[in-house]
């Protein structure tokens, strides 16, 4: 019986094996291999435990020293100590920083609205402080100090300012000024924006849902925005209407704002007289680096080089708010104009006989070199609500866009439109991560 059962068992097993192969083939190639492979002969491989003594592994634990920058806005009446204290710096740390770094008292002067950048370590203590000081002479000096091995000293970082474009898309929720501030738009840009569109739309009257889009240059030092340049392009959407502005610079004549057709945004310019007949612009408005000293300064006005005694004229009707000696400005006159722009005329050699008000074109003084000055020139400033703005955009005659310049203007406009297109039609406020 045994010899008869063996063939029967063999014929039954083979069909089952191939049946399983046919079923499992689409599912797994591994299972296919298993199905057709005969079991390995026993004893071919021998299992053996191997133990080996290995040297201990030591992993060095490094503490992660995280640090970050923060910025504090200067309030009216603030000292540098007040600003640092508001940032959470202890009284002892503040005293140590100011004493060891030996910052001159003249470099501690701050303007309301400006920012002080502070880098904090993982414990919340300051390691770097930087800001622009106000030297009351038409210039702001970059002050940068850092803590090295527990001691405060002047920053050893290379003094280089990088200029990069910044984009902002703002949706008004309660007020335009509040929305702009929350988006990181500085007060000087907010004042400039208001003036740019003053003859078209009142930015302060924007309602919830209205929008503002901005393109402007920012100046950075050690990765922190330290100053803002001119607004290059702007769009204000009030209800269903869009207002556009584009900055166009014509060299020594300065820059002005125009709409998409190259028409001036100002219906009637209050500033229709040049303040002085000059030989050259010895120093424009904006940030500059001294080529020899490698120091960074923010020039808050325009310097017009002219022979001593050249008449200085009021560019627009205005009320005299200051006439006298003003620190580094020397003999100075200041005028407040109807559109809220205040102008300053520094380093005069003498005053003209004027009353409490002047008309456009009236002589108010004469070019000189009083105060802190290296030669005869007029230092001309423009301020809105105490904030310095570029005089060429708010306090000088707006030059008509000539046909010869239209092609270049259109190229600049198209470039600005391309950049602004990235933030158009966004239903939320977007502040580019700088």
Secondary structure as UniProt FT lines:
FT   HELIX           2..24
FT   TURN            25..27
FT   HELIX           29..36
FT   TURN            42..43
FT   STRAND          68..73
FT   TURN            76..77
FT   HELIX           80..86
FT   TURN            87..88
FT   HELIX           91..101
FT   HELIX           105..108
FT   TURN            112..113
FT   STRAND          115..120
FT   TURN            122..123
FT   STRAND          126..134
FT   STRAND          139..148
FT   TURN            149..150
FT   STRAND          151..154
FT   STRAND          162..171
FT   HELIX           176..182
FT   TURN            183..184
FT   HELIX           187..196
FT   TURN            197..200
FT   HELIX           203..205
FT   TURN            208..209
FT   STRAND          211..221
FT   TURN            222..223
FT   STRAND          224..238
FT   TURN            239..240
FT   STRAND          241..249
FT   HELIX           251..253
FT   STRAND          255..258
FT   TURN            260..261
FT   STRAND          280..283
FT   STRAND          286..289
FT   TURN            291..293
FT   STRAND          296..299
FT   STRAND          302..305
FT   TURN            308..309
FT   STRAND          311..313
FT   STRAND          318..325
FT   HELIX           327..329
FT   STRAND          331..337
FT   TURN            338..339
FT   STRAND          341..351
FT   STRAND          357..358
FT   TURN            360..361
FT   STRAND          363..368
FT   STRAND          377..384
FT   TURN            385..386
FT   STRAND          387..389
FT   HELIX           391..394
FT   HELIX           403..420
FT   HELIX           421..423
FT   TURN            424..425
FT   STRAND          430..431
//
